[in-house]
Amino acid sequence: MSAARARAGAATEVRLLAPGDAADLARVLTENWEFLAPYEPAREPSYFTAEHQAGLVAHLLAEHAAGRCVPCAILRDGELVGRITISDVVRGAFQSGNLGYFVAEAVNGRGVATEAVAQVVERAFTDLGLHRLQAGTLLSNSASQAVLQRNGFERIGVARRYLLIAGRWQDHVLYQRTS
């Protein structure tokens, strides 16, 4: 048992997203809109519906089948509480992917994201044979930076105006971990 799981006192599981997860994703996103909004792109109201999430899950699973991403659900004691995805998988000499994740406010700060990242990193470097993972956080997102650092990611720099988050182009701290 990992230190994160022992601290949390509950089981954190990561598994491939399934079409049946759309309603739970919509629920988690709707319930956590205010909590997640500062860290996410501006979203249309339709994004938070089960129908939109079903389409997104279908798209992500098609990308997974093509080898371009690994979209996973984060579960806490069997309940969906977030999502973690390796996206933009590039093979050949690069063998790399981008890591992104979110968890519900109710489990934030309880080791759930730390454990989920640990599980996905393990799969990336063993099952997927990747050499490198990269992740970015807003400059002010010290909690996510701590999750990455606890999982062996190193800071590699600041990307200016990196992503359109909360309606404006924002700088991000970039992290990487190699196998």
C-alpha angles and dihedrals in degrees: 000000000000123000090246093054092045091052092047093051091212137081119265115196132183120201138161113280115257130203089249091063094074097092093047091048090051090050094049092046093047094046091048100039095117093043094049100036096088090056101040138069114265107273133207114236089250090065089073095057126101089236093058092044090051089056091047092049090049090051093048092048090051089051088049091052088052090052095246101113146007110219114191139180119229111220129191113196088340096309120115107244103160150340133255124189138183103209137176092034109190121191131190116061092346104055091181143134142182120248123213131166147160135192132197118266091244091066098032112123093019100100095261096119091042092054093043091052090048091053094047093046089053091052093044094055098038113026096028097036093223120162099200142026125192128195134178132205134185111264090249096048098099092157093061091043089055091050090054094045092050086055095053099262116147126212111249102177148288122294109208117225088354104158138014099244126169089354100308139078106260136190118245135199108232123216133185139189125192128201 
